[in-house]
Amino acid sequence: MSAPTLAEIEALADAAFAALPEKFTRLCEGVVFHVEDFPDEETLDEMECETEFDLLGLFRGKGLPDGAHLAETGAEPNMVWLYRRPILDFWAESEDTLGDIITHVLVHEIGHHFGLSDADMEEIERGAVL
């Protein structure tokens, strides 16, 4: 048995995203998703991580509460990163399925895009059709 590859994690993330409530996903137009093994050094420093395993995902961009709906010339798209190795490490010590963990990380990071509370994000996760 081998660990899921970047492509396999990306496929799980695509499936997790597709299972989320439509009222949530349709508002994500233009958000770009990336799967990497680890965050880069700049991100680790910026987020004050002690190790490269401390961060499961990250939202970068301008969230809707910050005016993301306003077009800006030359602006980078909003992006969500999922970090494969930290997610797998977390999964190894969890009773949750890998799909559930990926769904949780996706909702949490996208939730930053919307400025949602933790309670809002939990409700969205409960609404996922897996």
N, CA, C and O atoms as a GROMACS GRO file, in nm:
protein
  520
    1MET      N    1   0.085  -0.118   0.000
    1MET     CA    2   0.000   0.000   0.000
    1MET      C    3   0.090   0.124   0.000
    1MET      O    4   0.183   0.134   0.080
    2SER      N    5   0.061   0.217  -0.088
    2SER     CA    6   0.141   0.339  -0.095
    2SER      C    7   0.053   0.461  -0.070
    2SER      O    8  -0.069   0.456  -0.085
    3ALA      N    9   0.118   0.569  -0.032
    3ALA     CA   10   0.046   0.694  -0.004
    3ALA      C   11  -0.013   0.749  -0.133
    3ALA      O   12   0.047   0.736  -0.239
    4PRO      N   13  -0.130   0.812  -0.124
    4PRO     CA   14  -0.188   0.875  -0.243
    4PRO      C   15  -0.094   0.981  -0.301
    4PRO      O   16  -0.029   1.056  -0.228
    5THR      N   17  -0.090   0.986  -0.432
    5THR     CA   18  -0.007   1.083  -0.504
    5THR      C   19  -0.074   1.220  -0.504
    5THR      O   20  -0.188   1.236  -0.460
    6LEU      N   21   0.000   1.319  -0.553
    6LEU     CA   22  -0.057   1.453  -0.570
    6LEU      C   23  -0.183   1.446  -0.656
    6LEU      O   24  -0.284   1.509  -0.625
    7ALA      N   25  -0.176   1.371  -0.765
    7ALA     CA   26  -0.290   1.360  -0.857
    7ALA      C   27  -0.409   1.292  -0.788
    7ALA      O   28  -0.524   1.331  -0.811
    8GLU      N   29  -0.383   1.194  -0.705
    8GLU     CA   30  -0.492   1.125  -0.634
    8GLU      C   31  -0.556   1.217  -0.529
    8GLU      O   32  -0.677   1.215  -0.510
    9ILE      N   33  -0.474   1.297  -0.462
    9ILE     CA   34  -0.527   1.393  -0.366
    9ILE      C   35  -0.610   1.498  -0.440
    9ILE      O   36  -0.716   1.539  -0.393
   10GLU      N   37  -0.561   1.541  -0.555
   10GLU     CA   38  -0.636   1.638  -0.636
   10GLU      C   39  -0.771   1.580  -0.678
   10GLU      O   40  -0.872   1.651  -0.676
   11ALA      N   41  -0.773   1.453  -0.717
   11ALA     CA   42  -0.900   1.388  -0.755
   11ALA      C   43  -0.995   1.380  -0.636
   11ALA      O   44  -1.115   1.402  -0.651
   12LEU      N   45  -0.942   1.349  -0.517
   12LEU     CA   46  -1.025   1.347  -0.396
   12LEU      C   47  -1.078   1.487  -0.365
   12LEU      O   48  -1.193   1.502  -0.324
   13ALA      N   49  -0.995   1.588  -0.385
   13ALA     CA   50  -1.038   1.726  -0.361
   13ALA      C   51  -1.147   1.766  -0.461
   13ALA      O   52  -1.244   1.831  -0.423
   14ASP      N   53  -1.131   1.727  -0.587
   14ASP     CA   54  -1.234   1.756  -0.688
   14ASP      C   55  -1.366   1.691  -0.649
   14ASP      O   56  -1.472   1.752  -0.660
   15ALA      N   57  -1.360   1.565  -0.604
   15ALA     CA   58  -1.481   1.494  -0.562
   15ALA      C   59  -1.542   1.559  -0.438
   15ALA      O   60  -1.664   1.572  -0.429
   16ALA      N   61  -1.458   1.598  -0.343
   16ALA     CA   62  -1.506   1.664  -0.222
   16ALA      C   63  -1.575   1.795  -0.257
   16ALA      O   64  -1.681   1.827  -0.203
   17PHE      N   65  -1.514   1.872  -0.347
   17PHE     CA   66  -1.573   2.000  -0.388
   17PHE      C   67  -1.707   1.977  -0.457
   17PHE      O   68  -1.804   2.049  -0.431
   18ALA      N   69  -1.712   1.877  -0.545
   18ALA     CA   70  -1.837   1.847  -0.617
   18ALA      C   71  -1.949   1.804  -0.523
   18ALA      O   72  -2.067   1.822  -0.554
   19ALA      N   73  -1.914   1.748  -0.408
   19ALA     CA   74  -2.014   1.701  -0.312
   19ALA      C   75  -2.068   1.810  -0.221
   19ALA      O   76  -2.166   1.789  -0.149
   20LEU      N   77  -2.006   1.928  -0.223
   20LEU     CA   78  -2.049   2.038  -0.138
   20LEU      C   79  -2.178   2.098  -0.190
   20LEU      O   80  -2.207   2.087  -0.310
   21PRO      N   81  -2.257   2.162  -0.104
   21PRO     CA   82  -2.383   2.222  -0.149
   21PRO      C   83  -2.361   2.321  -0.263
   21PRO      O   84  -2.266   2.400  -0.262
   22GLU      N   85  -2.450   2.316  -0.363
   22GLU     CA   86  -2.436   2.401  -0.481
   22GLU      C   87  -2.437   2.549  -0.446
   22GLU      O   88  -2.366   2.628  -0.509
   23LYS      N   89  -2.516   2.589  -0.347
   23LYS     CA   90  -2.521   2.731  -0.311
   23LYS      C   91  -2.384   2.779  -0.264
   23LYS      O   92  -2.355   2.898  -0.271
   24PHE      N   93  -2.302   2.688  -0.215
   24PHE     CA   94  -2.166   2.720  -0.172
   24PHE      C   95  -2.070   2.718  -0.290
   24PHE      O   96  -1.993   2.812  -0.308
   25THR      N   97  -2.074   2.612  -0.370
   25THR     CA   98  -1.976   2.597  -0.478
   25THR      C   99  -1.993   2.698  -0.590
   25THR      O  100  -1.895   2.740  -0.651
   26ARG      N  101  -2.116   2.738  -0.619
   26ARG     CA  102  -2.134   2.833  -0.729
   26ARG      C  103  -2.075   2.970  -0.696
   26ARG      O  104  -2.044   3.048  -0.787
   27LEU      N  105  -2.058   3.000  -0.569
   27LEU     CA  106  -1.996   3.126  -0.529
   27LEU      C  107  -1.844   3.121  -0.536
   27LEU      O  108  -1.776   3.222  -0.515
   28CYS      N  109  -1.789   3.003  -0.566
   28CYS     CA  110  -1.644   2.984  -0.572
   28CYS      C  111  -1.587   3.006  -0.711
   28CYS      O  112  -1.470   2.976  -0.734
   29GLU      N  113  -1.666   3.056  -0.802
   29GLU     CA  114  -1.618   3.078  -0.938
   29GLU      C  115  -1.489   3.159  -0.937
   29GLU      O  116  -1.481   3.265  -0.874
   30GLY      N  117  -1.391   3.110  -1.007
   30GLY     CA  118  -1.264   3.180  -1.018
   30GLY      C  119  -1.161   3.142  -0.912
   30GLY      O  120  -1.045   3.181  -0.924
   31VAL      N  121  -1.202   3.067  -0.809
   31VAL     CA  122  -1.104   3.023  -0.709
   31VAL      C  123  -1.022   2.910  -0.770
   31VAL      O  124  -1.078   2.813  -0.823
   32VAL      N  125  -0.890   2.921  -0.762
   32VAL     CA  126  -0.799   2.823  -0.819
   32VAL      C  127  -0.750   2.731  -0.707
   32VAL      O  128  -0.712   2.778  -0.600
   33PHE      N  129  -0.751   2.601  -0.732
   33PHE     CA  130  -0.707   2.503  -0.633
   33PHE      C  131  -0.573   2.444  -0.674
   33PHE      O  132  -0.550   2.414  -0.792
   34HIS      N  133  -0.484   2.427  -0.576
   34HIS     CA  134  -0.354   2.365  -0.598
   34HIS      C  135  -0.331   2.258  -0.493
   34HIS      O  136  -0.374   2.273  -0.378
   35VAL      N  137  -0.263   2.152  -0.531
   35VAL     CA  138  -0.219   2.050  -0.435
   35VAL      C  139  -0.068   2.043  -0.446
   35VAL      O  140  -0.013   2.023  -0.554
   36GLU      N  141  -0.002   2.061  -0.334
   36GLU     CA  142   0.144   2.054  -0.325
   36GLU      C  143   0.180   1.959  -0.212
   36GLU      O  144   0.098   1.932  -0.125
   37ASP      N  145   0.303   1.909  -0.215
   37ASP     CA  146   0.346   1.823  -0.104
   37ASP      C  147   0.354   1.898   0.028
   37ASP      O  148   0.304   1.851   0.130
   38PHE      N  149   0.417   2.016   0.025
   38PHE     CA  150   0.435   2.099   0.145
   38PHE      C  151   0.421   2.246   0.108
   38PHE      O  152   0.435   2.283  -0.008
   39PRO      N  153   0.393   2.330   0.208
   39PRO     CA  154   0.400   2.475   0.185
   39PRO      C  155   0.544   2.516   0.158
   39PRO      O  156   0.638   2.449   0.204
   40ASP      N  157   0.563   2.625   0.084
   40ASP     CA  158   0.700   2.673   0.060
   40ASP      C  159   0.752   2.743   0.185
   40ASP      O  160   0.677   2.772   0.278
   41GLU      N  161   0.882   2.769   0.187
   41GLU     CA  162   0.947   2.828   0.304
   41GLU      C  163   0.887   2.965   0.340
   41GLU      O  164   0.868   2.996   0.458
   42GLU      N  165   0.856   3.045   0.239
   42GLU     CA  166   0.798   3.177   0.263
   42GLU      C  167   0.664   3.164   0.337
   42GLU      O  168   0.637   3.239   0.432
   43THR      N  169   0.582   3.070   0.294
   43THR     CA  170   0.452   3.048   0.359
   43THR      C  171   0.470   2.998   0.501
   43THR      O  172   0.402   3.044   0.593
   44LEU      N  173   0.563   2.904   0.520
   44LEU     CA  174   0.589   2.853   0.655
   44LEU      C  175   0.631   2.965   0.749
   44LEU      O  176   0.586   2.972   0.863
   45ASP      N  177   0.719   3.053   0.700
   45ASP     CA  178   0.764   3.166   0.781
   45ASP      C  179   0.648   3.262   0.809
   45ASP      O  180   0.629   3.306   0.923
   46GLU      N  181   0.572   3.295   0.705
   46GLU     CA  182   0.462   3.390   0.719
   46GLU      C  183   0.356   3.340   0.817
   46GLU      O  184   0.300   3.418   0.894
   47MET      N  185   0.329   3.210   0.813
   47MET     CA  186   0.227   3.152   0.900
   47MET      C  187   0.283   3.110   1.036
   47MET      O  188   0.211   3.056   1.120
   48GLU      N  189   0.412   3.137   1.056
   48GLU     CA  190   0.481   3.105   1.182
   48GLU      C  191   0.467   2.958   1.220
   48GLU      O  192   0.440   2.924   1.335
   49CYS      N  193   0.487   2.871   1.121
   49CYS     CA  194   0.480   2.727   1.143
   49CYS      C  195   0.610   2.678   1.205
   49CYS      O  196   0.719   2.723   1.170
   50GLU      N  197   0.597   2.585   1.298
   50GLU     CA  198   0.716   2.526   1.358
   50GLU      C  199   0.777   2.419   1.269
   50GLU      O  200   0.899   2.403   1.264
   51THR      N  201   0.690   2.345   1.197
   51THR     CA  202   0.739   2.242   1.106
   51THR      C  203   0.661   2.252   0.975
   51THR      O  204   0.559   2.321   0.968
   52GLU      N  205   0.708   2.182   0.874
   52GLU     CA  206   0.639   2.182   0.745
   52GLU      C  207   0.510   2.102   0.749
   52GLU      O  208   0.434   2.102   0.652
   53PHE      N  209   0.483   2.033   0.860
   53PHE     CA  210   0.361   1.954   0.875
   53PHE      C  211   0.249   2.030   0.946
   53PHE      O  212   0.141   1.976   0.965
   54ASP      N  213   0.274   2.156   0.986
   54ASP     CA  214   0.177   2.232   1.064
   54ASP      C  215   0.058   2.286   0.984
   54ASP      O  216  -0.044   2.321   1.043
   55LEU      N  217   0.071   2.294   0.854
   55LEU     CA  218  -0.031   2.358   0.772
   55LEU      C  219  -0.090   2.257   0.674
   55LEU      O  220  -0.019   2.200   0.592
   56LEU      N  221  -0.222   2.234   0.684
   56LEU     CA  222  -0.289   2.139   0.595
   56LEU      C  223  -0.337   2.205   0.467
   56LEU      O  224  -0.344   2.141   0.362
   57GLY      N  225  -0.370   2.332   0.476
   57GLY     CA  226  -0.421   2.406   0.361
   57GLY      C  227  -0.407   2.554   0.384
   57GLY      O  228  -0.376   2.598   0.495
   58LEU      N  229  -0.431   2.632   0.277
   58LEU     CA  230  -0.415   2.776   0.287
   58LEU      C  231  -0.500   2.845   0.181
   58LEU      O  232  -0.506   2.801   0.066
   59PHE      N  233  -0.565   2.954   0.220
   59PHE     CA  234  -0.635   3.042   0.126
   59PHE      C  235  -0.549   3.165   0.108
   59PHE      O  236  -0.504   3.225   0.206
   60ARG      N  237  -0.525   3.204  -0.016
   60ARG     CA  238  -0.455   3.329  -0.046
   60ARG      C  239  -0.541   3.407  -0.144
   60ARG      O  240  -0.589   3.353  -0.243
   61GLY      N  241  -0.557   3.532  -0.115
   61GLY     CA  242  -0.633   3.616  -0.206
   61GLY      C  243  -0.713   3.718  -0.129
   61GLY      O  244  -0.685   3.749  -0.013
   62LYS      N  245  -0.812   3.768  -0.196
   62LYS     CA  246  -0.898   3.870  -0.139
   62LYS      C  247  -1.036   3.808  -0.122
   62LYS      O  248  -1.105   3.780  -0.220
   63GLY      N  249  -1.074   3.785   0.002
   63GLY     CA  250  -1.203   3.723   0.030
   63GLY      C  251  -1.319   3.814  -0.005
   63GLY      O  252  -1.302   3.934  -0.022
   64LEU      N  253  -1.436   3.757  -0.015
   64LEU     CA  254  -1.556   3.835  -0.048
   64LEU      C  255  -1.579   3.950   0.050
   64LEU      O  256  -1.618   4.059   0.007
   65PRO      N  257  -1.557   3.931   0.182
   65PRO     CA  258  -1.576   4.045   0.272
   65PRO      C  259  -1.479   4.160   0.245
   65PRO      O  260  -1.504   4.274   0.283
   66ASP      N  261  -1.366   4.128   0.178
   66ASP     CA  262  -1.265   4.230   0.146
   66ASP      C  263  -1.283   4.289   0.007
   66ASP      O  264  -1.198   4.364  -0.040
   67GLY      N  265  -1.393   4.255  -0.059
   67GLY     CA  266  -1.419   4.312  -0.191
   67GLY      C  267  -1.370   4.226  -0.306
   67GLY      O  268  -1.341   4.279  -0.414
   68ALA      N  269  -1.360   4.095  -0.288
   68ALA     CA  270  -1.312   4.007  -0.395
   68ALA      C  271  -1.404   4.010  -0.516
   68ALA      O  272  -1.362   3.976  -0.627
   69HIS      N  273  -1.528   4.050  -0.497
   69HIS     CA  274  -1.622   4.054  -0.609
   69HIS      C  275  -1.594   4.172  -0.703
   69HIS      O  276  -1.650   4.178  -0.813
   70LEU      N  277  -1.507   4.263  -0.661
   70LEU     CA  278  -1.472   4.377  -0.745
   70LEU      C  279  -1.355   4.342  -0.834
   70LEU      O  280  -1.252   4.295  -0.785
   71ALA      N  281  -1.368   4.363  -0.962
   71ALA     CA  282  -1.262   4.329  -1.057
   71ALA      C  283  -1.144   4.424  -1.039
   71ALA      O  284  -1.161   4.546  -1.028
   72GLU      N  285  -1.025   4.367  -1.036
   72GLU     CA  286  -0.903   4.446  -1.026
   72GLU      C  287  -0.808   4.403  -1.138
   72GLU      O  288  -0.776   4.284  -1.150
   73THR      N  289  -0.765   4.496  -1.217
   73THR     CA  290  -0.674   4.466  -1.325
   73THR      C  291  -0.541   4.415  -1.268
   73THR      O  292  -0.483   4.477  -1.179
   74GLY      N  293  -0.494   4.304  -1.321
   74GLY     CA  294  -0.365   4.249  -1.280
   74GLY      C  295  -0.367   4.176  -1.147
   74GLY      O  296  -0.262   4.129  -1.102
   75ALA      N  297  -0.482   4.164  -1.084
   75ALA     CA  298  -0.491   4.095  -0.955
   75ALA      C  299  -0.477   3.944  -0.976
   75ALA      O  300  -0.529   3.889  -1.073
   76GLU      N  301  -0.407   3.880  -0.884
   76GLU     CA  302  -0.397   3.734  -0.886
   76GLU      C  303  -0.533   3.675  -0.848
   76GLU      O  304  -0.608   3.736  -0.772
   77PRO      N  305  -0.566   3.557  -0.901
   77PRO     CA  306  -0.692   3.495  -0.861
   77PRO      C  307  -0.684   3.448  -0.716
   77PRO      O  308  -0.575   3.426  -0.663
   78ASN      N  309  -0.798   3.432  -0.653
   78ASN     CA  310  -0.801   3.370  -0.521
   78ASN      C  311  -0.759   3.225  -0.537
   78ASN      O  312  -0.798   3.158  -0.633
   79MET      N  313  -0.678   3.177  -0.443
   79MET     CA  314  -0.625   3.041  -0.453
   79MET      C  315  -0.637   2.968  -0.321
   79MET      O  316  -0.626   3.027  -0.214
   80VAL      N  317  -0.661   2.838  -0.331
   80VAL     CA  318  -0.661   2.748  -0.216
   80VAL      C  319  -0.556   2.641  -0.241
   80VAL      O  320  -0.554   2.577  -0.346
   81TRP      N  321  -0.469   2.624  -0.142
   81TRP     CA  322  -0.368   2.519  -0.147
   81TRP      C  323  -0.406   2.410  -0.050
   81TRP      O  324  -0.451   2.437   0.062
   82LEU      N  325  -0.388   2.285  -0.093
   82LEU     CA  326  -0.396   2.168  -0.005
   82LEU      C  327  -0.256   2.108  -0.002
   82LEU      O  328  -0.192   2.091  -0.106
   83TYR      N  329  -0.208   2.076   0.118
   83TYR     CA  330  -0.073   2.022   0.133
   83TYR      C  331  -0.079   1.874   0.165
   83TYR      O  332  -0.119   1.832   0.274
   84ARG      N  333  -0.039   1.794   0.065
   84ARG     CA  334  -0.055   1.649   0.068
   84ARG      C  335   0.010   1.582   0.188
   84ARG      O  336  -0.056   1.509   0.261
   85ARG      N  337   0.137   1.607   0.210
   85ARG     CA  338   0.208   1.535   0.317
   85ARG      C  339   0.152   1.568   0.456
   85ARG      O  340   0.133   1.476   0.535
   86PRO      N  341   0.127   1.695   0.489
   86PRO     CA  342   0.065   1.721   0.620
   86PRO      C  343  -0.075   1.659   0.633
   86PRO      O  344  -0.112   1.612   0.741
   87ILE      N  345  -0.152   1.660   0.523
   87ILE     CA  346  -0.285   1.598   0.526
   87ILE      C  347  -0.271   1.448   0.551
   87ILE      O  348  -0.346   1.392   0.631
   88LEU      N  349  -0.177   1.383   0.484
   88LEU     CA  350  -0.158   1.239   0.504
   88LEU      C  351  -0.111   1.208   0.645
   88LEU      O  352  -0.153   1.109   0.704
   89ASP      N  353  -0.024   1.292   0.700
   89ASP     CA  354   0.024   1.274   0.837
   89ASP      C  355  -0.093   1.286   0.935
   89ASP      O  356  -0.105   1.206   1.027
   90PHE      N  357  -0.178   1.386   0.914
   90PHE     CA  358  -0.296   1.404   0.998
   90PHE      C  359  -0.388   1.283   0.987
   90PHE      O  360  -0.439   1.233   1.087
   91TRP      N  361  -0.410   1.236   0.864
   91TRP     CA  362  -0.497   1.121   0.838
   91TRP      C  363  -0.446   0.996   0.910
   91TRP      O  364  -0.526   0.920   0.964
   92ALA      N  365  -0.315   0.976   0.912
   92ALA     CA  366  -0.256   0.859   0.975
   92ALA      C  367  -0.287   0.853   1.124
   92ALA      O  368  -0.290   0.745   1.183
   93GLU      N  369  -0.312   0.967   1.184
   93GLU     CA  370  -0.339   0.972   1.328
   93GLU      C  371  -0.486   0.999   1.358
   93GLU      O  372  -0.522   1.028   1.472
   94SER      N  373  -0.571   0.991   1.256
   94SER     CA  374  -0.712   1.026   1.270
   94SER      C  375  -0.799   0.903   1.246
   94SER      O  376  -0.757   0.805   1.185
   95GLU      N  377  -0.922   0.912   1.294
   95GLU     CA  378  -1.020   0.809   1.265
   95GLU      C  379  -1.106   0.848   1.145
   95GLU      O  380  -1.186   0.768   1.097
   96ASP      N  381  -1.090   0.971   1.096
   96ASP     CA  382  -1.166   1.019   0.982
   96ASP      C  383  -1.111   0.960   0.853
   96ASP      O  384  -0.994   0.919   0.846
   97THR      N  385  -1.196   0.955   0.750
   97THR     CA  386  -1.148   0.911   0.620
   97THR      C  387  -1.066   1.023   0.556
   97THR      O  388  -1.078   1.139   0.594
   98LEU      N  389  -0.983   0.987   0.461
   98LEU     CA  390  -0.905   1.087   0.389
   98LEU      C  391  -0.998   1.185   0.318
   98LEU      O  392  -0.971   1.305   0.314
   99GLY      N  393  -1.105   1.134   0.261
   99GLY     CA  394  -1.202   1.221   0.194
   99GLY      C  395  -1.265   1.321   0.290
   99GLY      O  396  -1.284   1.438   0.254
  100ASP      N  397  -1.297   1.277   0.411
  100ASP     CA  398  -1.355   1.368   0.511
  100ASP      C  399  -1.256   1.477   0.550
  100ASP      O  400  -1.293   1.593   0.566
  101ILE      N  401  -1.130   1.440   0.564
  101ILE     CA  402  -1.027   1.539   0.601
  101ILE      C  403  -1.009   1.640   0.489
  101ILE      O  404  -1.000   1.760   0.515
  102ILE      N  405  -1.004   1.593   0.366
  102ILE     CA  406  -0.988   1.684   0.252
  102ILE      C  407  -1.109   1.776   0.242
  102ILE      O  408  -1.094   1.896   0.216
  103THR      N  409  -1.229   1.723   0.262
  103THR     CA  410  -1.349   1.806   0.261
  103THR      C  411  -1.339   1.914   0.368
  103THR      O  412  -1.370   2.031   0.342
  104HIS      N  413  -1.297   1.875   0.488
  104HIS     CA  414  -1.284   1.971   0.597
  104HIS      C  415  -1.186   2.083   0.563
  104HIS      O  416  -1.214   2.201   0.585
  105VAL      N  417  -1.070   2.045   0.510
  105VAL     CA  418  -0.968   2.146   0.476
  105VAL      C  419  -1.020   2.237   0.366
  105VAL      O  420  -1.003   2.359   0.373
  106LEU      N  421  -1.082   2.180   0.263
  106LEU     CA  422  -1.137   2.261   0.154
  106LEU      C  423  -1.240   2.362   0.206
  106LEU      O  424  -1.232   2.481   0.176
  107VAL      N  425  -1.335   2.313   0.283
  107VAL     CA  426  -1.441   2.401   0.334
  107VAL      C  427  -1.380   2.510   0.422
  107VAL      O  428  -1.420   2.626   0.413
  108HIS      N  429  -1.285   2.473   0.505
  108HIS     CA  430  -1.222   2.571   0.594
  108HIS      C  431  -1.150   2.679   0.514
  108HIS      O  432  -1.165   2.798   0.543
  109GLU      N  433  -1.074   2.639   0.414
  109GLU     CA  434  -0.998   2.737   0.336
  109GLU      C  435  -1.089   2.821   0.247
  109GLU      O  436  -1.070   2.942   0.236
  110ILE      N  437  -1.187   2.758   0.184
  110ILE     CA  438  -1.282   2.833   0.104
  110ILE      C  439  -1.365   2.924   0.194
  110ILE      O  440  -1.402   3.035   0.154
  111GLY      N  441  -1.393   2.878   0.315
  111GLY     CA  442  -1.468   2.958   0.411
  111GLY      C  443  -1.401   3.091   0.438
  111GLY      O  444  -1.468   3.191   0.462
  112HIS      N  445  -1.267   3.093   0.434
  112HIS     CA  446  -1.197   3.220   0.449
  112HIS      C  447  -1.231   3.315   0.334
  112HIS      O  448  -1.240   3.436   0.354
  113HIS      N  449  -1.250   3.260   0.215
  113HIS     CA  450  -1.289   3.338   0.098
  113HIS      C  451  -1.421   3.409   0.123
  113HIS      O  452  -1.441   3.524   0.081
  114PHE      N  453  -1.512   3.341   0.193
  114PHE     CA  454  -1.644   3.396   0.220
  114PHE      C  455  -1.652   3.471   0.353
  114PHE      O  456  -1.751   3.539   0.379
  115GLY      N  457  -1.550   3.459   0.436
  115GLY     CA  458  -1.554   3.521   0.568
  115GLY      C  459  -1.650   3.449   0.661
  115GLY      O  460  -1.713   3.512   0.746
  116LEU      N  461  -1.662   3.317   0.646
  116LEU     CA  462  -1.757   3.238   0.725
  116LEU      C  463  -1.704   3.208   0.865
  116LEU      O  464  -1.583   3.206   0.889
  117SER      N  465  -1.796   3.187   0.956
  117SER     CA  466  -1.761   3.145   1.091
  117SER      C  467  -1.737   2.994   1.091
  117SER      O  468  -1.772   2.925   0.995
  118ASP      N  469  -1.678   2.943   1.199
  118ASP     CA  470  -1.658   2.798   1.212
  118ASP      C  471  -1.792   2.725   1.209
  118ASP      O  472  -1.802   2.617   1.151
  119ALA      N  473  -1.894   2.781   1.272
  119ALA     CA  474  -2.027   2.719   1.272
  119ALA      C  475  -2.084   2.710   1.130
  119ALA      O  476  -2.144   2.610   1.093
  120ASP      N  477  -2.065   2.816   1.052
  120ASP     CA  478  -2.111   2.815   0.912
  120ASP      C  479  -2.041   2.704   0.835
  120ASP      O  480  -2.104   2.631   0.758
  121MET      N  481  -1.909   2.691   0.856
  121MET     CA  482  -1.832   2.590   0.783
  121MET      C  483  -1.875   2.449   0.822
  121MET      O  484  -1.881   2.361   0.737
  122GLU      N  485  -1.904   2.428   0.951
  122GLU     CA  486  -1.949   2.296   0.996
  122GLU      C  487  -2.082   2.260   0.930
  122GLU      O  488  -2.104   2.145   0.893
  123GLU      N  489  -2.171   2.358   0.916
  123GLU     CA  490  -2.300   2.334   0.851
  123GLU      C  491  -2.281   2.295   0.704
  123GLU      O  492  -2.349   2.206   0.654
  124ILE      N  493  -2.189   2.361   0.636
  124ILE     CA  494  -2.161   2.330   0.496
  124ILE      C  495  -2.107   2.189   0.483
  124ILE      O  496  -2.148   2.114   0.395
  125GLU      N  497  -2.015   2.152   0.572
  125GLU     CA  498  -1.961   2.014   0.569
  125GLU      C  499  -2.070   1.911   0.590
  125GLU      O  500  -2.071   1.808   0.524
  126ARG      N  501  -2.163   1.939   0.682
  126ARG     CA  502  -2.273   1.845   0.707
  126ARG      C  503  -2.362   1.833   0.584
  126ARG      O  504  -2.427   1.730   0.564
  127GLY      N  505  -2.366   1.937   0.500
  127GLY     CA  506  -2.448   1.936   0.380
  127GLY      C  507  -2.384   1.869   0.260
  127GLY      O  508  -2.446   1.857   0.154
  128ALA      N  509  -2.258   1.824   0.275
  128ALA     CA  510  -2.188   1.758   0.165
  128ALA      C  511  -2.257   1.626   0.132
  128ALA      O  512  -2.292   1.549   0.222
  129VAL      N  513  -2.277   1.600   0.004
  129VAL     CA  514  -2.339   1.477  -0.042
  129VAL      C  515  -2.228   1.386  -0.092
  129VAL      O  516  -2.180   1.399  -0.204
  130LEU      N  517  -2.189   1.293  -0.006
  130LEU     CA  518  -2.077   1.204  -0.041
  130LEU      C  519  -2.126   1.073  -0.096
  130LEU      O  520  -2.045   0.987  -0.131
   0.00000   0.00000   0.00000
